[in-house]
Amino acid sequence: MNKTILILMAASCACAVFGRDVYVSSSFGSDSNEGTASAPLKTIAAAPKDGVNLFLRRGDVFFETLEGFKNSTIDAYGEGAKPLICGLKILKNNGAWMKLPNGVWRLDLSKQEDFEGYKAEEKTNNIGAIYYINEDKIYGHLVRRGNALANEGDFWVADHLNVTDVQNKNEKFRHLYFKSERHPSEIGEKVGFVTCSFGVRNIRNCTVKNIDVKGFGVHGISKAWNSQFKNIGIDLIGGSVQLSYKTWVRLGNGVEFWISDNDPCNGNIVEDCKITRTYDCGATIQGIADGEMKAENIKFTKNYFFRCRQAFEHFMRSNKATAKYVNCEFSDNRCFDMGQNEFSTPEMRDANLLSYEKKPISGLAIKNNIFWGAPIYSAQTHMAKLEGNTFYVYKGQYLYFNRAFPQNVIWADSEADIEKFKEFAGDPTDKIVIVSKDDESLKREVLDSAFSGEKSAIKKKTRQKYRRDFFYRK
């Protein structure tokens, strides 16, 4: 066989593998199929991961993580709702609840026969929240000890009720304990549990668009390089405990790009996405390392954020070298009700923007965004550059809170406070309006103009009521 024929055959084989279309349907597919439109695969895990155009069937739910793809496009096909990547472990046997004293119910998470949906075992059963699906109700108040189950809706996950350290490497999270005066099935017929996993992870040189991600206890999107994420809905994210860590931390970012010193998650764009109800922040650029660190070409733009702990968080910290931002931005986004994340766990750092920067930064701009109904900035101790944003802040919330120097807080009480904040931030271009929580006229005006596409969904959600109110001046 001559050399020319061999080259042609090699090219033909490459075309058959790379750049080809692969279809996946959880409802009609089979992993023994060829992956064509008429014979789709059943699971994303069975699809090739390099150089493909992956199409997920609309209306289908995929109880798995979308991960490991490179040089590929992930998109939807067919009619109906966007395909859903779902991390909910769903109870199918309501008789599995066992009643304990003092209004506490126990559920054995290790009995897989009682569940459907996302298959979680041991560490993955580090549940972040309880979610009643038909009622769209989150119970996210995870207590730190079993003996702290005091209020309706509290929950605790551990091998045994008397465990004192679930961060221990030997913990297998066998049981979920739920405080309820009624049988849990009386709250709602169908209940799911947010599992300790990721929605989308380890993506390189890809475009991911037209999908939804829901019910993951770690992060919605994490670990991506040189990729674009467009028209993605990210909802009900976080609450799982970070394991093997020195202090109690619960995870849960909608989109997290981690900046290391050897393989930073750079070159990413998140655009036209809806990021809602995250335990922690909606979007973040963050990292800790020893060497030189650089966050570069990362943009969150034209997205909608609703009831995340913060809309945007940023920090980089090199222990032995420098850390810097280059051409990064959070711009033209619309953010509503930050801090009220529906997990019933308010904190003083709940705000539109959060910084853990200990040194002055440049190369990161927060510009042309619209924010409604939350404090502006919680910092420690340096902020990013603000430019052309509009903030509607409830009277008595803070404009600026420095966790290192809490005595320097700037409250939202008057026009003088607004001018003080602008001078401190070094940006006269921001528009800041102090509003009353009861000003329904202004709220309707803002909804009609800045949040018209989401107005009906926002109006269905009542204002959250917490046991403690961290948001307003005492």
N, C-alpha and C positions, 0 to 999 in steps of 0.2 A: 504494500500500500504506500503510495507516494506521500511526500510531506504536505502537499497542498490539501489532499483529502483529509489527512489527520487534523490539520488546522480547522477545516470546515466542520468536521465532526465535533471538535472541541467547542467551537463557537455555538453549534446547534445545541449541544448539551447544556451550555451555560444559559442559553436563552430559555431552555425548558425549566431551569431551576430558579434563576434570578430574574426578578421583575415580573414574574407570572402572577396571575390573579388566583387567590385562594378564598373560598367562601366557607363560612362557618355558621351553622344554625343549631342552637341547643335544642330546639323543638323538633326539627325534621332531619337533622344530620346524623351521621355515623362516622366514627373515626376510622372505619374501614373503607370509607368512600374516597374518591379521588380529590375532593375539594373543589369541584366545579360548581357552577350555579345550580345545576340540576341534581348534583350529588355532593352536597356540602359535607364538610367535617362536622362533628358534634361539639368538640371542645377547642378552645384557643390553644391549649397546651399541645394538641396534636399537630398544629400547623408549623410549617417551616418558619424559621425566625430571621432569616437574612435575605434581603433583596426581594420582598414579596409585596404585592398589593392585597392586604387582608381585608375582606369585607365581612362584617358581622350583620346578621339578619335583624332588621328592625322588628320590634315587638318581642324579641327574645331576651331572656335573662341568663347571664353566664355567671355561675357561682364559682368563680376562679379569679386569679390575678392575671392581668395582662402584663407580661414581663418578658424581658430578654430579646426584644426585637431590635434590629439594626438595619439601616439602609432600606427602610420599608415605609409604606403608607397603611394606616389603619383607618377604615371608614365604614359607613353603614350602607346596606342595600335593602331594597324592598320598600314596603309601605308601612306606615304607622309610627309608633313611638320609637325614639332612639334605642338601640340596643343597650342593655344595662349590665355593667360589670358590678356584681353584688357580693358583699361580704357578710350578709346576714345569715346566721344559723337560725333556722326557723323551727319552732316547736310544733310538732304535729300530733302530739299526745298530751292533751290538757290534763289528763289524769296523772301525769308524771310529777306534778307538784305535791310535795309532802308538807303537811302542816306541822310547825313547831310551836312551842310556847311563845307568848308575847307578840302575836300577830306576825310572825316570821314564817316564810315559806321557803322550802329548799328544793332545788332542782339539780338532779345528777347530770352534769354535762357530758359525762363519759359514756352514757348509754346512747349510742348513735342511732339505735332503732327508734328512739323517740323524736328524732330530728330529721329535717331535710334542709335543702339549701346548701350554704357553704360548709364544707366538711372541716370542722375545727377539732383538734385533738390537743390535749395537754396544754402547752404554752399558748397555743392559738385560742384556747378558751379563756384567756386573760381578757374578759369581756369589758368593752368600753362603755356600753349603754344598753338599756332595755328599750325596745321600740315596738309600740303597738301599731301595726301596719295600717289597718283600716282607719284608725282614729288619727293617724299621723302624730302620735304622742311619744315624746322622748322622756324616759326616766334615766337621768344621767348622773344622779348624785351618788357617786361611789364613796363609801366611807372607808376609813383606813384600818378599822378593826371591826370584828364581828360584833363586839359589845357596844358599838356606836350606832347600831341600827335603831334609830329612835323615832324618825319621822316617816310618814307615809311616802313611799316611793324610794326610800333609801335602799341601796343594795351593796352586797359584798361578795367577792368571789375568791375562794380558797379551797384547799383540800378539806379543811375542817373549820368550824365556826370559831375556834379559839386560836387559830394561827395568828401570829403577831408580825410576821415579815414575809409578805408574798413576793418580795424581790429576791428571796433566796432561790438559788439555782435548782434546788430540789422540788420546788413548788410545781404542782401539776394542774392546779385550778380545776379540781374535780366538781366542786359544788358552787352553785349560785344561790345566794340568800337574798330574799326580797321582802321588805316590810310592807305589808298590806293588810288592812282590816277585812278585806274581802278575798275570796279565792281569786288568784290572778287572772283566771279566764273570764271573770265577770267584768274586768276592766275593758277587755276586748278579746275577740275570738282568736285572733291570729297575732302571735307575738314573735319577734325576731330579736336576736342578740348580736351586737356589733362585735365582730371577732378581731383578734389581734393580728391583723395582716394589712397588706397594701392593695390599693386598687390598680395602679399602673406603676411599674417599676423597671429600672434598668433598660432604658430606651436610648438608643444612639442613632443620630442622623435619621430621624423619622418625622413623619407628620401624622399626628393622631387627631381625628376630628369626628364630630357628629356621634358621640357616644355619651352615656351617662355612667357615673361611678357613685356607688352608695354603700354605706354600712361597713366601713373598714376602720378598725380601732387604732391604727398607727397613722398612716397618711393616705391622702387620696392619690396624689402623684408624687413620686419621689425618685431621685437618682435618674437624671436625664441629661443628655449631652447633645448640643447642636440640633435641637428638635423643636417642632412647633405643635402647639396644642390649641385647637380651635373648636368653638361651639361644643364645649364639653360641660355637662352638668355634674357638679361635685357636691354631694349632700350627705349629711349624717356621718361625719368623720371624727374619729378620735375617742379618747377616754381610757384607752388601755394604759396600764402602768408600765413605765420604762423599767425593764428588769436589769439586775446586776448594776444598779446605779446607787451612789452613796446617799442620795436623798429621794424622797417621794416625789416623783414627777409623772404626770399623765401626758400622753402623747396626743397628737391630732392636728396636723396642719393640712389644709386643703391641697396646696402645692408647695413642696419644699425642694429648693435647690441647694444642696450641701456643697460648701466650698472647702475642699481639702488643699493641701500643699502639693499633691502629686497628680491628682486627677479631678480638678474642680468641675462641677456641673455647670459649665458655661455655654453660651450661645443659644439660649432657649427663649422662646416667645410664647406667652400665654395670652390669647386674644379671643374676645367675644365669648367668654365662658361665664357660667353662673356657679358661684361658689357659696354654699349656704350651710349653716348650722355645723360649724366645726368646733370641736372642743377648744382647740388652740387657734392659731391665726389662719386666715384664709390663704395668704400667700407669704412666702418668706425666702430671703436669701440669708444664709447663715453658715457658720463654720468655725471650728477651733482646730488649730494645728501648731506645729513647731517651726516649719519652714516658711518661705515666702508664699503669700496668699494673694490671689487676684480673682475677684468676681468680675466677669467681662461679658458684655453684650447679653444681658438678661433683662427682659422687658415683660411687664404685666400691663396690658393696655386694653381698654374698651371692655373690661369685664364688669360683672355685677356681683356684689358681695352682700349677703344678707345674714345677719345674726351669727357672725363669727366672733370669737373672743376679741381679735383685732382684724382689721382688713389686711394690714401689711406689717411684717416684723423684719428687722434687719440687724445683724451683728456679725462681725468677723473678728477673730482674736488669734493672733499668732504669738505663741509663748516666747519665741526666740528671734523672730524676724518681723518684717512689715506685712501689713494687710491693706489692700486698697481695692476700690471699685473703679471700673472703667466702662463708661457708656451703659449704665444700668438705670432703669427707671420704673416707676409705678405711676402710670399716666392715663388720663381720660377714663378712669374707672368711676363707678357709681356704687356707693356704699351706704347701706341702710341698717340702723339698729345694731351697730357693733357693740360687743359686750354682752348682749342678751342672747347667748348662744343656745339656750333651751336645755343646757345640761344642769341648770340650777346650782352652779358653782361660781358665783361672782367673786372677783378679786379687784384690788385697787388698780392693777395694771390694765384692766379692761378699757380699751380705748380704740380710736380709729387706727392709731399708729403706735408702734412699740419699737424701742431701740435698746440694745444692750451694748452700744458702742462706748468704749472707755477712752477713745482718742478721737480727735476731730477727723471727719471724713470728707471726701469729695468724690465726684464721679457717680453719685447716686442722686437722682432727682425725683421728687414727689410733686407732680404738677398736673394741673387742669382736672383734678378729681372733684367729685361732689360727695359730701358726707352728710348724713342726717342722723341726729339723735344720739351722739356719744361724745365723751371727752376727746380732745384732739390728740395729745401726744404724751405717752409715758416713756421716759428716757432714763438712761444710766450710762453716761451723762450727756452724750452728744447726739444731735439730731441730724437727719439728712436735709438737703436743701429743699425748701418749700417754694412753690411758684404757681400762682394763678389758681389755687384751690378755693373751693367754696365749702365752708363748714357751718352747718346749722347745729348749734350746741344748746342743750337744755340749760336753762338758768340753774346755777348751783352745781353743775358739773365742773370739771377742771379743763382749762385750756392747756396747761402744762403741769406735769407732775414728775419730779426727779426723785427716783427711789433712793438715790444716795444722799440726797439733801431734801427730805420731805418738807422741811420748813419753807422751802422756796416755791411751793405750789402757787400757781396762778389760777384762781377760781374764775368761773364765768358768771360774774355778777353785774358788770357794767361796761360801758364803752371805754372807760379808763383801763379796765383789765384787758380788753381787746388790743388797745394801743400798746400796752405793756408787753403783751405776748408778741405782737408783730415786731416790736423793737428788739426783743430778746431773740426771736427767730431770724431776724435780719431780712425779713421779706414783707414789704409793704403791699404786695400784689394779691395776697390772699383776701378773700371776702369772708368775714366771720359774723354770723348773726346769732345773737342770744335769743332763744325763743322759749316760750312757756310750753310745758308738756301738754297743756290743754288747748293750745292754739290750733284747732282743727282746720281753720280757714287757710292758714299758711301751709299746713301739712298737705291739704288737698292741692294747693297751688304747686307745691314742689313735686308731688306725685304726678300731677298732670304734665309737668314739664320735663323733669329729670328722670322720673321712674315710670313713665307711661306704660311701658311694656310689661312691667311687673306689678302695676297698681292693684289689679284684682287679687293677686296672690298675697300682697302685703296687707290689704284690707281684711283678709280672712284671718290674719294672725293678730291675736290680742296682745296687748303689752304684757310682758312677762312680770310675774310677781315672785320675788325672792324672799327667803327668810331674813336675809340681811341685805341692806341696800348700801353698796359700796360706791355708788356712782355720784352721790350728791354731798355737798358740803353739810357737815353736821351742824 
